[in-house]
Amino acid sequence: MSAGTIPRLVIAAPASGAGKTTVATGLMAAFAEAGLAVSPHKVGPDYIDPGYHSLATGRPGRNLDAYLCGTDRLAPLFLHGARGADLAVVEGVMGLFDGASGMGELSSTAQVAKVLRAPVVLVVDASSQSRSVAALVHGFASWDPQVRLAGVILNKVGSDRHEALLREAMESSGVPVLGALRRTGEVRTPSRHLGLVPVAERRADALDSVRELAARVRAGCDMEALLALARGVPELPDAAWDPAAEAAAAGGTAPAGRRPLIAVAGGAAFTFSYAEHAELLAAAGADVVPFDPLRDERLPEGTGGLVIGGGFPEVYAPDLSANAPLRAAVAALAASGAPVSAECAGLLYLAGSIDGKPMCGVLPAEARMSERLTLGYREAVALEDNALAAAGTRVRGHEFHRTAVEPGAGASPAWGFTHPERRVEGFVQGGVHASYLHVHWAASPSLATRLVAGAARGTTVGVR
């Protein structure tokens, strides 16, 4: 089987809340339990669902986002992530045709399905309807002829009688019913202010939940029909994304004999990261070593650069604060001029405090929980040379937080936002680049190569 013919399915829904994650994760786990190598993917910038996908399959969860990475990178990134797999399952985002606000189909599940030439299975919340389900499915099937709506899974079905009525109604739609899941026995998946609780915070319970999802999906779905549907896809003509080639094109690798160590924050407090980031850092010549700010009292030996991604430091503020030795080590590394990339949670961790709990004190700012959810895509430009980006570098990213940092920008801001509003944001201070903005480095590999080059030199462009 060539890379371009990887069997694949897209799991979509008419709207959020219909059960996409339940069905997609259950399918991934059920097929993996059957002995298939399953490649998990998620449409959009979501960090949490891919953690459950990874738990279900044993492979890294990968994101497919046309706004962040560009439409032309969707298929290459998909093929990179799915290399060696027997099946790829792609979980959609929001409703099937919902994309970036005001930008048509951009970043929608429908766009990804078309680019991947993949059949769509629609998960429908049938809890308050019977014959109307056929009208709903007919509308979705006919809206865009380029989207192949190949089957339906009926979710939250109330009884045998309800299922019979739904199946009878669907006979006139021309779209086959590939499964029906009852609304009883909901699997426990706790949530909080930014969605599901990440796998890293409840691994044992999450594993039980995934196993239960697999059992429910296996019992309620026609697994053979779904696999046959996935195997009937046309070949993709694209070449797989290659981090080594991307790093070379973006500025090369670290000098021979100068392979720096880049420490990457992880653990329960820092769970938001794209798999391609570590791959790009390694391709650029770094040794990538994870550490847990909740448990480790020192940075990995020989750390020359630091990446602190997103997560929930506000939830773990007392424990992060109690680890004073590591906070001091991070502050010392930042003071040395070593390159430090901090996104969202990383920004909070480098601040003076979170809700009064002392943090690393690297930045002249204080963080607190907020009642306001900040969420959306952004376009930004680097205003000056710094550890992560050369002046004038343009990126697309997204914000996703219910916290606030005051002030919101330092004397040297990390980014100037150009869309949808104009403002400055974040901090450039010595080798530190700290911001709320999440950026997918696959679209801007120079961010990784620049950080690695700075760590290899032992100095950083823009250090003052």
LINZI-V547265 format. One record per helix or strand of 2 or more residues. SS is the DSSP state (helix for helix, strand for strand). FROM is the first residue (numbers start at 1). LEN is the number of residues. If there is no record, write none. Layout:
ss & from & len
SS & FROM & LEN
SS & FROM & LEN
This chain:
ss & from & len
helix & 3 & 3
strand & 8 & 6
helix & 20 & 14
strand & 38 & 6
helix & 48 & 10
strand & 62 & 3
helix & 66 & 4
helix & 71 & 12
strand & 87 & 5
helix & 109 & 8
strand & 119 & 7
helix & 132 & 12
strand & 149 & 9
helix & 160 & 11
strand & 177 & 6
strand & 191 & 2
strand & 195 & 2
helix & 199 & 3
helix & 203 & 18
helix & 223 & 9
helix & 243 & 7
strand & 261 & 6
helix & 275 & 9
strand & 287 & 6
strand & 303 & 6
helix & 317 & 6
helix & 324 & 12
strand & 339 & 5
helix & 345 & 6
strand & 353 & 2
strand & 357 & 2
strand & 366 & 16
strand & 394 & 13
strand & 415 & 5
strand & 423 & 7
strand & 432 & 4
strand & 438 & 2
helix & 446 & 12
